[in-house]
């Protein structure tokens, strides 16, 4: 991805972002000028093919892939962007939350590179990266306050974002995150890992009103999230209808119905939280936001409620290094550079 000519390269600070919190190795170069960021280049090495036979992420395999891919990706990134290492102004790396062993690979590489080049290295909260990713390609600058909705395989969070480093969690999941639940349900349906995208593809051929599956804390005004119940309900439902599991139409209806139950829960609670908190902006991010049906529901709901909606581009919804580099660049421009801790933190809170 080439740098835009709208930025004066002489007045920009170039940031290298490194993301290795789970099973994606991401690197990116982002140019910052006067608080605005531009993607110079980004590369991502997916490990899906390595973990698919096991139905989930195997940390040992993930670490091997990160260790192998990271130096290759960084070298390729600078080469394709025609940028020399001496032009780099800072390095940003995910320090948590995530898998400890995976986080360590990215952190060790960032620290070594920073020491070799004499550059500052900033630790970025992975959730913070997601929280601000809806503004990565927005024409206007970030405006506070806003309601943040983060929906991924490991997190389902509603947060009041009142300024840099001023985040208040309004709600989070009491059990499975939405993405995690969809992955587990996909396994029940015999779909490959990762399950969320597979359910979306199957659901596109089904009727979302064919079956009614329960929703945890169904009242929109109750902002708590719970998705383990729908997972259990689907399991018992499939056991009860075992003779129909060979029917593609039946499976498509099941996928569409359970997906609708999960996605409408996310949408309705986000809209209720926005109305109750007086927010005028909803920023939605995380891997599950790559789901087109969820994007449609949020767009329709926000239009009706006269809410400004920001959603990260589909390619930047899942884990990536662009959001890590941009978060560090934005905070540095605001005079609030993130500091790198002495160690990674797998449970780092927002």
Phi and psi in degrees as GROMACS dihedral restraints (atoms count N, CA, C in turn):
[ dihedral_restraints ]
;  ai    aj    ak    al  type     phi  dphi    fc
    3     4     5     6     1   -77.7    20    10
    4     5     6     7     1   152.4    20    10
    6     7     8     9     1   -70.2    20    10
    7     8     9    10     1   146.8    20    10
    9    10    11    12     1   -77.5    20    10
   10    11    12    13     1   145.8    20    10
   12    13    14    15     1   -78.6    20    10
   13    14    15    16     1    -6.0    20    10
   15    16    17    18     1   -71.1    20    10
   16    17    18    19     1   -19.3    20    10
   18    19    20    21     1   -98.3    20    10
   19    20    21    22     1   134.7    20    10
   21    22    23    24     1   -78.3    20    10
   22    23    24    25     1   109.3    20    10
   24    25    26    27     1   -58.3    20    10
   25    26    27    28     1   -27.6    20    10
   27    28    29    30     1   -71.3    20    10
   28    29    30    31     1   -19.2    20    10
   30    31    32    33     1  -109.1    20    10
   31    32    33    34     1     9.5    20    10
   33    34    35    36     1  -101.4    20    10
   34    35    36    37     1   157.2    20    10
   36    37    38    39     1  -111.1    20    10
   37    38    39    40     1   125.7    20    10
   39    40    41    42     1   -92.1    20    10
   40    41    42    43     1   129.9    20    10
   42    43    44    45     1  -116.9    20    10
   43    44    45    46     1   134.9    20    10
   45    46    47    48     1   -98.2    20    10
   46    47    48    49     1   126.1    20    10
   48    49    50    51     1  -107.1    20    10
   49    50    51    52     1   140.7    20    10
   51    52    53    54     1  -130.4    20    10
   52    53    54    55     1   126.0    20    10
   54    55    56    57     1  -126.2    20    10
   55    56    57    58     1   122.6    20    10
   57    58    59    60     1  -148.6    20    10
   58    59    60    61     1    38.5    20    10
   60    61    62    63     1   -75.1    20    10
   61    62    63    64     1   -21.8    20    10
   63    64    65    66     1  -143.2    20    10
   64    65    66    67     1  -109.0    20    10
   66    67    68    69     1  -116.3    20    10
   67    68    69    70     1    20.3    20    10
   69    70    71    72     1  -122.3    20    10
   70    71    72    73     1   128.6    20    10
   72    73    74    75     1   -98.7    20    10
   73    74    75    76     1   112.8    20    10
   75    76    77    78     1  -121.9    20    10
   76    77    78    79     1   139.8    20    10
   78    79    80    81     1  -135.2    20    10
   79    80    81    82     1   149.1    20    10
   81    82    83    84     1  -156.1    20    10
   82    83    84    85     1   151.8    20    10
   84    85    86    87     1  -115.2    20    10
   85    86    87    88     1   126.6    20    10
   87    88    89    90     1  -127.1    20    10
   88    89    90    91     1   133.2    20    10
   90    91    92    93     1   -99.6    20    10
   91    92    93    94     1   130.5    20    10
   93    94    95    96     1  -115.2    20    10
   94    95    96    97     1   133.2    20    10
   96    97    98    99     1  -144.5    20    10
   97    98    99   100     1   118.5    20    10
   99   100   101   102     1    52.9    20    10
  100   101   102   103     1    40.6    20    10
  102   103   104   105     1    82.0    20    10
  103   104   105   106     1    -0.2    20    10
  105   106   107   108     1  -105.9    20    10
  106   107   108   109     1   142.6    20    10
  108   109   110   111     1  -116.8    20    10
  109   110   111   112     1   150.7    20    10
  111   112   113   114     1  -134.5    20    10
  112   113   114   115     1   132.5    20    10
  114   115   116   117     1   -76.2    20    10
  115   116   117   118     1   118.9    20    10
  117   118   119   120     1   -88.2    20    10
  118   119   120   121     1   -40.5    20    10
  120   121   122   123     1  -171.4    20    10
  121   122   123   124     1   153.5    20    10
  123   124   125   126     1  -152.9    20    10
  124   125   126   127     1   138.9    20    10
  126   127   128   129     1  -133.5    20    10
  127   128   129   130     1   146.3    20    10
  129   130   131   132     1  -141.8    20    10
  130   131   132   133     1   128.2    20    10
  132   133   134   135     1  -106.0    20    10
  133   134   135   136     1   111.5    20    10
  135   136   137   138     1   -82.0    20    10
  136   137   138   139     1   145.4    20    10
  138   139   140   141     1  -111.7    20    10
  139   140   141   142     1    13.1    20    10
  141   142   143   144     1   -52.9    20    10
  142   143   144   145     1   -44.1    20    10
  144   145   146   147     1   -64.0    20    10
  145   146   147   148     1   -26.6    20    10
  147   148   149   150     1   -76.7    20    10
  148   149   150   151     1   -35.2    20    10
  150   151   152   153     1   -97.1    20    10
  151   152   153   154     1   -16.8    20    10
  153   154   155   156     1   -55.0    20    10
  154   155   156   157     1   -41.6    20    10
  156   157   158   159     1   -61.3    20    10
  157   158   159   160     1   -20.3    20    10
  159   160   161   162     1  -100.6    20    10
  160   161   162   163     1    -4.1    20    10
  162   163   164   165     1    73.8    20    10
  163   164   165   166     1    13.3    20    10
  165   166   167   168     1   176.0    20    10
  166   167   168   169     1   178.5    20    10
  168   169   170   171     1   -77.6    20    10
  169   170   171   172     1   128.3    20    10
  171   172   173   174     1  -102.0    20    10
  172   173   174   175     1   109.6    20    10
  174   175   176   177     1   -52.5    20    10
  175   176   177   178     1   -42.0    20    10
  177   178   179   180     1   -61.5    20    10
  178   179   180   181     1   -43.0    20    10
  180   181   182   183     1   -66.6    20    10
  181   182   183   184     1   -39.1    20    10
  183   184   185   186     1   -61.7    20    10
  184   185   186   187     1   -42.5    20    10
  186   187   188   189     1   -62.1    20    10
  187   188   189   190     1   -43.1    20    10
  189   190   191   192     1   -59.8    20    10
  190   191   192   193     1   -44.5    20    10
  192   193   194   195     1   -66.1    20    10
  193   194   195   196     1   -43.0    20    10
  195   196   197   198     1   -59.3    20    10
  196   197   198   199     1   -46.3    20    10
  198   199   200   201     1   -63.0    20    10
  199   200   201   202     1   -35.3    20    10
  201   202   203   204     1   -78.6    20    10
  202   203   204   205     1   -42.1    20    10
  204   205   206   207     1   -80.3    20    10
  205   206   207   208     1   -35.2    20    10
  207   208   209   210     1   -56.9    20    10
  208   209   210   211     1   -54.5    20    10
  210   211   212   213     1   -63.0    20    10
  211   212   213   214     1   -33.5    20    10
  213   214   215   216     1   -67.6    20    10
  214   215   216   217     1   -41.8    20    10
  216   217   218   219     1   -67.8    20    10
  217   218   219   220     1   -41.6    20    10
  219   220   221   222     1   -62.5    20    10
  220   221   222   223     1   -45.6    20    10
  222   223   224   225     1   -60.5    20    10
  223   224   225   226     1   -43.8    20    10
  225   226   227   228     1   -66.8    20    10
  226   227   228   229     1   -38.5    20    10
  228   229   230   231     1   -59.5    20    10
  229   230   231   232     1   -49.8    20    10
  231   232   233   234     1   -66.9    20    10
  232   233   234   235     1   -36.1    20    10
  234   235   236   237     1   -66.6    20    10
  235   236   237   238     1   -46.9    20    10
  237   238   239   240     1   -70.0    20    10
  238   239   240   241     1   -28.6    20    10
  240   241   242   243     1   -85.8    20    10
  241   242   243   244     1    -5.8    20    10
  243   244   245   246     1    55.0    20    10
  244   245   246   247     1    44.9    20    10
  246   247   248   249     1  -121.0    20    10
  247   248   249   250     1   137.1    20    10
  249   250   251   252     1   -88.8    20    10
  250   251   252   253     1   151.7    20    10
  252   253   254   255     1   -57.5    20    10
  253   254   255   256     1   -32.3    20    10
  255   256   257   258     1   -66.3    20    10
  256   257   258   259     1   -17.0    20    10
  258   259   260   261     1   -82.1    20    10
  259   260   261   262     1   -11.1    20    10
  261   262   263   264     1   -70.9    20    10
  262   263   264   265     1   138.4    20    10
  264   265   266   267     1  -106.6    20    10
  265   266   267   268     1   -21.0    20    10
  267   268   269   270     1  -169.2    20    10
  268   269   270   271     1   161.0    20    10
  270   271   272   273     1  -124.7    20    10
  271   272   273   274     1   132.9    20    10
  273   274   275   276     1  -120.7    20    10
  274   275   276   277     1   137.1    20    10
  276   277   278   279     1  -141.3    20    10
  277   278   279   280     1   144.1    20    10
  279   280   281   282     1   -68.0    20    10
  280   281   282   283     1   126.1    20    10
  282   283   284   285     1  -109.7    20    10
  283   284   285   286     1    -1.1    20    10
  285   286   287   288     1   154.3    20    10
  286   287   288   289     1   168.3    20    10
  288   289   290   291     1   -75.0    20    10
  289   290   291   292     1   169.0    20    10
  291   292   293   294     1   157.6    20    10
  292   293   294   295     1  -168.0    20    10
  294   295   296   297     1   -78.0    20    10
  295   296   297   298     1   125.3    20    10
  297   298   299   300     1   -54.9    20    10
  298   299   300   301     1   -47.5    20    10
  300   301   302   303     1   -64.5    20    10
  301   302   303   304     1   -35.3    20    10
  303   304   305   306     1   -72.0    20    10
  304   305   306   307     1   -42.9    20    10
  306   307   308   309     1   -59.2    20    10
  307   308   309   310     1   -38.1    20    10
  309   310   311   312     1   -62.7    20    10
  310   311   312   313     1   -35.3    20    10
  312   313   314   315     1   -62.5    20    10
  313   314   315   316     1   -50.0    20    10
  315   316   317   318     1   -63.9    20    10
  316   317   318   319     1   -41.3    20    10
  318   319   320   321     1   -66.3    20    10
  319   320   321   322     1   -42.5    20    10
  321   322   323   324     1   -62.4    20    10
  322   323   324   325     1   -41.8    20    10
  324   325   326   327     1   -65.5    20    10
  325   326   327   328     1   -45.3    20    10
  327   328   329   330     1   -63.0    20    10
  328   329   330   331     1   -42.8    20    10
  330   331   332   333     1   -64.4    20    10
  331   332   333   334     1   -42.8    20    10
  333   334   335   336     1   -64.9    20    10
  334   335   336   337     1   -42.5    20    10
  336   337   338   339     1   -66.7    20    10
  337   338   339   340     1   -41.0    20    10
  339   340   341   342     1   -62.5    20    10
  340   341   342   343     1   -42.0    20    10
  342   343   344   345     1   -65.9    20    10
  343   344   345   346     1   -39.7    20    10
  345   346   347   348     1   -68.6    20    10
  346   347   348   349     1   -35.4    20    10
  348   349   350   351     1   -98.9    20    10
  349   350   351   352     1    -5.5    20    10
  351   352   353   354     1    67.6    20    10
  352   353   354   355     1    38.2    20    10
  354   355   356   357     1  -112.1    20    10
  355   356   357   358     1   149.9    20    10
  357   358   359   360     1   -69.5    20    10
  358   359   360   361     1   143.5    20    10
  360   361   362   363     1  -120.2    20    10
  361   362   363   364     1   123.7    20    10
  363   364   365   366     1  -113.1    20    10
  364   365   366   367     1   133.5    20    10
  366   367   368   369     1   -86.6    20    10
  367   368   369   370     1   137.1    20    10
  369   370   371   372     1  -123.4    20    10
  370   371   372   373     1   134.8    20    10
  372   373   374   375     1   -70.9    20    10
  373   374   375   376     1   124.9    20    10
  375   376   377   378     1   -56.0    20    10
  376   377   378   379     1   -40.1    20    10
  378   379   380   381     1   -67.5    20    10
  379   380   381   382     1   -35.4    20    10
  381   382   383   384     1   -64.3    20    10
  382   383   384   385     1   -38.9    20    10
  384   385   386   387     1   -58.4    20    10
  385   386   387   388     1   -47.4    20    10
  387   388   389   390     1   -61.9    20    10
  388   389   390   391     1   -42.7    20    10
  390   391   392   393     1   -56.6    20    10
  391   392   393   394     1   -37.6    20    10
  393   394   395   396     1  -101.0    20    10
  394   395   396   397     1    -2.1    20    10
  396   397   398   399     1   -62.8    20    10
  397   398   399   400     1   -25.9    20    10
  399   400   401   402     1   -62.5    20    10
  400   401   402   403     1   -14.5    20    10
  402   403   404   405     1  -100.0    20    10
  403   404   405   406     1     7.4    20    10
  405   406   407   408     1   -62.3    20    10
  406   407   408   409     1   -38.5    20    10
  408   409   410   411     1  -118.5    20    10
  409   410   411   412     1    19.5    20    10
  411   412   413   414     1   -76.0    20    10
  412   413   414   415     1   143.9    20    10
  414   415   416   417     1   -72.3    20    10
  415   416   417   418     1   -36.1    20    10
  417   418   419   420     1   -90.3    20    10
  418   419   420   421     1   160.6    20    10
  420   421   422   423     1   -77.5    20    10
  421   422   423   424     1   165.9    20    10
  423   424   425   426     1   -65.8    20    10
  424   425   426   427     1   131.7    20    10
  426   427   428   429     1  -118.8    20    10
  427   428   429   430     1   128.7    20    10
  429   430   431   432     1  -102.7    20    10
  430   431   432   433     1   152.8    20    10
  432   433   434   435     1   -83.3    20    10
  433   434   435   436     1   165.2    20    10
  435   436   437   438     1  -148.8    20    10
  436   437   438   439     1   161.2    20    10
  438   439   440   441     1   -94.8    20    10
  439   440   441   442     1   124.5    20    10
  441   442   443   444     1  -103.7    20    10
  442   443   444   445     1   131.4    20    10
  444   445   446   447     1  -116.8    20    10
  445   446   447   448     1   115.7    20    10
  447   448   449   450     1  -113.4    20    10
  448   449   450   451     1   119.9    20    10
  450   451   452   453     1  -130.6    20    10
  451   452   453   454     1   111.5    20    10
  453   454   455   456     1  -142.3    20    10
  454   455   456   457     1  -170.3    20    10
  456   457   458   459     1   -68.4    20    10
  457   458   459   460     1   -26.2    20    10
  459   460   461   462     1  -112.6    20    10
  460   461   462   463     1   -10.0    20    10
  462   463   464   465     1  -143.7    20    10
  463   464   465   466     1   141.6    20    10
  465   466   467   468     1  -136.4    20    10
  466   467   468   469     1   107.2    20    10
  468   469   470   471     1  -136.1    20    10
  469   470   471   472     1   138.1    20    10
  471   472   473   474     1  -111.7    20    10
  472   473   474   475     1   125.6    20    10
  474   475   476   477     1  -134.5    20    10
  475   476   477   478     1   139.9    20    10
  477   478   479   480     1   -87.1    20    10
  478   479   480   481     1   117.7    20    10
  480   481   482   483     1  -104.9    20    10
  481   482   483   484     1   104.4    20    10
  483   484   485   486     1  -100.0    20    10
  484   485   486   487     1    -9.2    20    10
  486   487   488   489     1   164.4    20    10
  487   488   489   490     1   177.8    20    10
  489   490   491   492     1   -63.6    20    10
  490   491   492   493     1   128.6    20    10
  492   493   494   495     1    67.9    20    10
  493   494   495   496     1    14.1    20    10
  495   496   497   498     1  -122.0    20    10
  496   497   498   499     1    82.1    20    10
  498   499   500   501     1  -120.7    20    10
  499   500   501   502     1   132.9    20    10
  501   502   503   504     1  -123.4    20    10
  502   503   504   505     1   118.3    20    10
  504   505   506   507     1   -73.2    20    10
  505   506   507   508     1   119.7    20    10
  507   508   509   510     1   -90.5    20    10
  508   509   510   511     1   -30.9    20    10
  510   511   512   513     1  -163.7    20    10
  511   512   513   514     1   149.3    20    10
  513   514   515   516     1  -147.9    20    10
  514   515   516   517     1   172.2    20    10
  516   517   518   519     1   -77.5    20    10
  517   518   519   520     1   143.4    20    10
  519   520   521   522     1   -89.4    20    10
  520   521   522   523     1    -7.6    20    10
  522   523   524   525     1  -148.3    20    10
  523   524   525   526     1  -117.3    20    10
  525   526   527   528     1   -67.6    20    10
  526   527   528   529     1   140.9    20    10
  528   529   530   531     1   -72.1    20    10
  529   530   531   532     1   160.7    20    10
  531   532   533   534     1   -59.8    20    10
  532   533   534   535     1   -45.9    20    10
  534   535   536   537     1   -64.3    20    10
  535   536   537   538     1   -38.0    20    10
  537   538   539   540     1   -64.6    20    10
  538   539   540   541     1   -42.6    20    10
  540   541   542   543     1   -62.9    20    10
  541   542   543   544     1   -42.5    20    10
  543   544   545   546     1   -64.1    20    10
  544   545   546   547     1   -38.8    20    10
  546   547   548   549     1   -62.5    20    10
  547   548   549   550     1   -42.4    20    10
  549   550   551   552     1   -69.1    20    10
  550   551   552   553     1   -38.6    20    10
  552   553   554   555     1   -67.7    20    10
  553   554   555   556     1   -36.9    20    10
  555   556   557   558     1   -59.0    20    10
  556   557   558   559     1   -37.8    20    10
  558   559   560   561     1   -63.5    20    10
  559   560   561   562     1   -38.3    20    10
  561   562   563   564     1   -63.8    20    10
  562   563   564   565     1   -31.3    20    10
  564   565   566   567     1   -85.5    20    10
  565   566   567   568     1    -1.0    20    10
  567   568   569   570     1    79.0    20    10
  568   569   570   571     1    21.9    20    10
  570   571   572   573     1   -93.5    20    10
  571   572   573   574     1   150.7    20    10
  573   574   575   576     1   -74.1    20    10
  574   575   576   577     1   162.8    20    10
  576   577   578   579     1   -82.9    20    10
  577   578   579   580     1   143.4    20    10
  579   580   581   582     1   -76.0    20    10
  580   581   582   583     1   141.7    20    10
  582   583   584   585     1   -80.3    20    10
  583   584   585   586     1   -29.6    20    10
  585   586   587   588     1   -54.2    20    10
  586   587   588   589     1   -53.9    20    10
  588   589   590   591     1   -62.4    20    10
  589   590   591   592     1   -32.2    20    10
  591   592   593   594     1   -69.4    20    10
  592   593   594   595     1   -39.2    20    10
  594   595   596   597     1   -63.8    20    10
  595   596   597   598     1   -41.0    20    10
  597   598   599   600     1   -60.1    20    10
  598   599   600   601     1   -44.2    20    10
  600   601   602   603     1   -64.2    20    10
  601   602   603   604     1   -43.1    20    10
  603   604   605   606     1   -68.5    20    10
  604   605   606   607     1   -39.8    20    10
  606   607   608   609     1   -64.3    20    10
  607   608   609   610     1   -27.5    20    10
  609   610   611   612     1   -61.1    20    10
  610   611   612   613     1   -21.2    20    10
  612   613   614   615     1  -100.5    20    10
  613   614   615   616     1     2.0    20    10
  615   616   617   618     1  -112.4    20    10
  616   617   618   619     1   177.5    20    10
  618   619   620   621     1  -102.7    20    10
  619   620   621   622     1   113.8    20    10
  621   622   623   624     1   -68.2    20    10
  622   623   624   625     1   -10.7    20    10
  624   625   626   627     1  -104.8    20    10
  625   626   627   628     1     8.9    20    10
  627   628   629   630     1   -66.1    20    10
  628   629   630   631     1   -41.4    20    10
  630   631   632   633     1  -134.6    20    10
  631   632   633   634     1   153.9    20    10
  633   634   635   636     1  -108.7    20    10
  634   635   636   637     1   118.5    20    10
  636   637   638   639     1  -109.2    20    10
  637   638   639   640     1   145.6    20    10
  639   640   641   642     1   -69.0    20    10
  640   641   642   643     1   153.4    20    10
  642   643   644   645     1  -117.5    20    10
  643   644   645   646     1   137.0    20    10
  645   646   647   648     1   -72.4    20    10
  646   647   648   649     1   135.1    20    10
  648   649   650   651     1    46.7    20    10
  649   650   651   652     1    65.6    20    10
  651   652   653   654     1   -64.9    20    10
  652   653   654   655     1   -24.2    20    10
  654   655   656   657     1   -68.3    20    10
  655   656   657   658     1   126.5    20    10
  657   658   659   660     1   -60.3    20    10
  658   659   660   661     1   -34.5    20    10
  660   661   662   663     1   -68.8    20    10
  661   662   663   664     1   -20.3    20    10
  663   664   665   666     1   -87.9    20    10
  664   665   666   667     1   104.1    20    10
  666   667   668   669     1   -76.2    20    10
  667   668   669   670     1    -3.9    20    10
  669   670   671   672     1   -66.9    20    10
  670   671   672   673     1   143.7    20    10
  672   673   674   675     1  -108.2    20    10
  673   674   675   676     1   142.7    20    10
  675   676   677   678     1  -153.2    20    10
  676   677   678   679     1   125.7    20    10
  678   679   680   681     1  -124.6    20    10
  679   680   681   682     1     1.9    20    10
  681   682   683   684     1   -71.1    20    10
  682   683   684   685     1   -28.7    20    10
  684   685   686   687     1   -64.7    20    10
  685   686   687   688     1   -42.5    20    10
  687   688   689   690     1   -67.6    20    10
  688   689   690   691     1   -34.1    20    10
  690   691   692   693     1   -61.8    20    10
  691   692   693   694     1   -46.7    20    10
  693   694   695   696     1   -65.7    20    10
  694   695   696   697     1   -40.2    20    10
  696   697   698   699     1   -62.7    20    10
  697   698   699   700     1   -40.8    20    10
  699   700   701   702     1   -65.2    20    10
  700   701   702   703     1   -40.0    20    10
  702   703   704   705     1   -59.8    20    10
  703   704   705   706     1   -49.2    20    10
  705   706   707   708     1   -67.5    20    10
  706   707   708   709     1   -34.9    20    10
  708   709   710   711     1   -63.2    20    10
  709   710   711   712     1   -43.0    20    10
  711   712   713   714     1   -67.4    20    10
  712   713   714   715     1   -36.2    20    10
  714   715   716   717     1   -65.1    20    10
  715   716   717   718     1   -38.2    20    10
  717   718   719   720     1   -69.9    20    10
  718   719   720   721     1   -29.8    20    10
  720   721   722   723     1  -113.0    20    10
  721   722   723   724     1    40.5    20    10
  723   724   725   726     1   -57.7    20    10
  724   725   726   727     1   -34.6    20    10
  726   727   728   729     1   -70.1    20    10
  727   728   729   730     1   -16.4    20    10
  729   730   731   732     1   -97.7    20    10
  730   731   732   733     1    -2.9    20    10
  732   733   734   735     1   -67.6    20    10
  733   734   735   736     1   -15.0    20    10
  735   736   737   738     1   -86.7    20    10
  736   737   738   739     1    -2.4    20    10
  738   739   740   741     1   -91.8    20    10
  739   740   741   742     1   112.9    20    10
  741   742   743   744     1   -57.8    20    10
  742   743   744   745     1   -36.1    20    10
  744   745   746   747     1   -65.9    20    10
  745   746   747   748     1   -39.9    20    10
  747   748   749   750     1   -62.5    20    10
  748   749   750   751     1   -47.5    20    10
  750   751   752   753     1   -63.7    20    10
  751   752   753   754     1   -36.5    20    10
  753   754   755   756     1   -65.4    20    10
  754   755   756   757     1   -39.5    20    10
  756   757   758   759     1   -66.4    20    10
  757   758   759   760     1   -39.9    20    10
  759   760   761   762     1   -62.2    20    10
  760   761   762   763     1   -47.2    20    10
  762   763   764   765     1   -61.0    20    10
  763   764   765   766     1   -44.3    20    10
  765   766   767   768     1   -65.5    20    10
  766   767   768   769     1   -40.2    20    10
  768   769   770   771     1   -69.9    20    10
  769   770   771   772     1   -44.7    20    10
  771   772   773   774     1   -71.3    20    10
  772   773   774   775     1   -35.8    20    10
  774   775   776   777     1   -62.4    20    10
  775   776   777   778     1   -41.6    20    10
  777   778   779   780     1   -62.8    20    10
  778   779   780   781     1   -39.2    20    10
  780   781   782   783     1   -62.1    20    10
  781   782   783   784     1   -43.7    20    10
  783   784   785   786     1   -69.4    20    10
  784   785   786   787     1   -48.1    20    10
  786   787   788   789     1   -70.5    20    10
  787   788   789   790     1   -38.0    20    10
  789   790   791   792     1   -67.0    20    10
  790   791   792   793     1   -33.8    20    10
  792   793   794   795     1   -60.1    20    10
  793   794   795   796     1   -47.3    20    10
  795   796   797   798     1   -59.7    20    10
  796   797   798   799     1   -47.6    20    10
  798   799   800   801     1   -65.6    20    10
  799   800   801   802     1   -48.6    20    10
  801   802   803   804     1   -64.4    20    10
  802   803   804   805     1   -40.9    20    10
  804   805   806   807     1   -69.9    20    10
  805   806   807   808     1   -36.8    20    10
  807   808   809   810     1   -64.0    20    10
  808   809   810   811     1   -42.8    20    10
  810   811   812   813     1   -67.4    20    10
  811   812   813   814     1   -37.9    20    10
  813   814   815   816     1   -66.1    20    10
  814   815   816   817     1   -42.5    20    10
  816   817   818   819     1   -63.0    20    10
  817   818   819   820     1   -38.2    20    10
  819   820   821   822     1   -65.1    20    10
  820   821   822   823     1   -44.5    20    10
  822   823   824   825     1   -66.7    20    10
  823   824   825   826     1   -44.8    20    10
  825   826   827   828     1   -66.8    20    10
  826   827   828   829     1   -30.4    20    10
  828   829   830   831     1   -94.9    20    10
  829   830   831   832     1     0.1    20    10
  831   832   833   834     1    70.8    20    10
  832   833   834   835     1    23.5    20    10
  834   835   836   837     1   -76.9    20    10
  835   836   837   838     1   147.6    20    10
  837   838   839   840     1  -112.7    20    10
  838   839   840   841     1    -4.3    20    10
  840   841   842   843     1  -131.4    20    10
  841   842   843   844     1   131.6    20    10
  843   844   845   846     1  -117.8    20    10
  844   845   846   847     1   123.9    20    10
  846   847   848   849     1  -114.9    20    10
  847   848   849   850     1   116.5    20    10
  849   850   851   852     1  -113.7    20    10
  850   851   852   853     1   136.4    20    10
  852   853   854   855     1  -153.4    20    10
  853   854   855   856     1   177.5    20    10
  855   856   857   858     1   105.3    20    10
  856   857   858   859     1   160.5    20    10
  858   859   860   861     1   -56.2    20    10
  859   860   861   862     1   -34.3    20    10
  861   862   863   864     1   -67.4    20    10
  862   863   864   865     1   -21.0    20    10
  864   865   866   867     1   -72.1    20    10
  865   866   867   868     1    -4.6    20    10
  867   868   869   870     1   -73.4    20    10
  868   869   870   871     1   -14.4    20    10
  870   871   872   873     1   -69.6    20    10
  871   872   873   874     1   120.0    20    10
  873   874   875   876     1   -67.2    20    10
  874   875   876   877     1   -32.6    20    10
  876   877   878   879     1   -65.8    20    10
  877   878   879   880     1   -40.9    20    10
  879   880   881   882     1   -64.6    20    10
  880   881   882   883     1   -40.4    20    10
  882   883   884   885     1   -62.3    20    10
  883   884   885   886     1   -40.8    20    10
  885   886   887   888     1   -62.1    20    10
  886   887   888   889     1   -45.1    20    10
  888   889   890   891     1   -63.1    20    10
  889   890   891   892     1   -43.3    20    10
  891   892   893   894     1   -66.6    20    10
  892   893   894   895     1   -41.0    20    10
  894   895   896   897     1   -62.9    20    10
  895   896   897   898     1   -44.4    20    10
  897   898   899   900     1   -66.1    20    10
  898   899   900   901     1   -44.2    20    10
  900   901   902   903     1   -64.7    20    10
  901   902   903   904     1   -42.8    20    10
  903   904   905   906     1   -69.4    20    10
  904   905   906   907     1   -35.0    20    10
  906   907   908   909     1   -63.0    20    10
  907   908   909   910     1   -44.1    20    10
  909   910   911   912     1   -65.3    20    10
  910   911   912   913     1   -38.2    20    10
  912   913   914   915     1   -88.2    20    10
  913   914   915   916     1     0.4    20    10
  915   916   917   918     1    58.2    20    10
  916   917   918   919     1    44.8    20    10
  918   919   920   921     1  -103.4    20    10
  919   920   921   922     1   138.7    20    10
  921   922   923   924     1   -77.1    20    10
  922   923   924   925     1   125.3    20    10
  924   925   926   927     1  -111.4    20    10
  925   926   927   928     1   129.8    20    10
  927   928   929   930     1  -120.0    20    10
  928   929   930   931     1   126.6    20    10
  930   931   932   933     1  -128.9    20    10
  931   932   933   934     1   135.8    20    10
  933   934   935   936     1   -61.6    20    10
  934   935   936   937     1   145.0    20    10
  936   937   938   939     1   -53.5    20    10
  937   938   939   940     1   146.7    20    10
  939   940   941   942     1   -51.2    20    10
  940   941   942   943     1   -40.5    20    10
  942   943   944   945     1   -68.0    20    10
  943   944   945   946     1   -17.9    20    10
  945   946   947   948     1  -112.1    20    10
  946   947   948   949     1    13.8    20    10
  948   949   950   951     1   -79.0    20    10
  949   950   951   952     1   -42.1    20    10
  951   952   953   954     1   -76.4    20    10
  952   953   954   955     1   174.1    20    10
  954   955   956   957     1   -56.5    20    10
  955   956   957   958     1   132.6    20    10
  957   958   959   960     1  -157.1    20    10
  958   959   960   961     1   163.5    20    10
  960   961   962   963     1   -89.2    20    10
  961   962   963   964     1   -15.2    20    10
  963   964   965   966     1   -61.2    20    10
  964   965   966   967     1   -44.4    20    10
  966   967   968   969     1   -67.2    20    10
  967   968   969   970     1   -29.5    20    10
  969   970   971   972     1   -72.4    20    10
  970   971   972   973     1   -47.1    20    10
  972   973   974   975     1   -64.2    20    10
  973   974   975   976     1   -40.8    20    10
  975   976   977   978     1   -67.3    20    10
  976   977   978   979     1   -40.6    20    10
  978   979   980   981     1   -60.1    20    10
  979   980   981   982     1   -43.7    20    10
  981   982   983   984     1   -65.5    20    10
  982   983   984   985     1   -40.9    20    10
  984   985   986   987     1   -64.5    20    10
  985   986   987   988     1   -44.9    20    10
  987   988   989   990     1   -62.9    20    10
  988   989   990   991     1   -45.1    20    10
  990   991   992   993     1   -67.9    20    10
  991   992   993   994     1   -38.0    20    10
  993   994   995   996     1   -64.3    20    10
  994   995   996   997     1   -42.0    20    10
  996   997   998   999     1   -64.4    20    10
  997   998   999  1000     1   -29.5    20    10
  999  1000  1001  1002     1   -84.7    20    10
 1000  1001  1002  1003     1     2.3    20    10
 1002  1003  1004  1005     1    81.9    20    10
 1003  1004  1005  1006     1    15.0    20    10
 1005  1006  1007  1008     1  -126.6    20    10
 1006  1007  1008  1009     1    64.8    20    10
 1008  1009  1010  1011     1   -65.2    20    10
 1009  1010  1011  1012     1   137.7    20    10
 1011  1012  1013  1014     1   -72.6    20    10
 1012  1013  1014  1015     1   141.2    20    10
 1014  1015  1016  1017     1   -99.4    20    10
 1015  1016  1017  1018     1   142.4    20    10
 1017  1018  1019  1020     1   -83.3    20    10
 1018  1019  1020  1021     1   124.4    20    10
 1020  1021  1022  1023     1   -70.8    20    10
 1021  1022  1023  1024     1   172.8    20    10
 1023  1024  1025  1026     1   -70.9    20    10
 1024  1025  1026  1027     1   -22.1    20    10
 1026  1027  1028  1029     1  -150.1    20    10
 1027  1028  1029  1030     1   165.2    20    10
 1029  1030  1031  1032     1   -72.1    20    10
 1030  1031  1032  1033     1   160.0    20    10
 1032  1033  1034  1035     1  -133.3    20    10
 1033  1034  1035  1036     1    98.9    20    10
 1035  1036  1037  1038     1   -59.2    20    10
 1036  1037  1038  1039     1   -26.5    20    10
 1038  1039  1040  1041     1  -109.3    20    10
 1039  1040  1041  1042     1    25.2    20    10
 1041  1042  1043  1044     1   -55.6    20    10
 1042  1043  1044  1045     1   121.7    20    10
 1044  1045  1046  1047     1   -80.5    20    10
 1045  1046  1047  1048     1   162.4    20    10
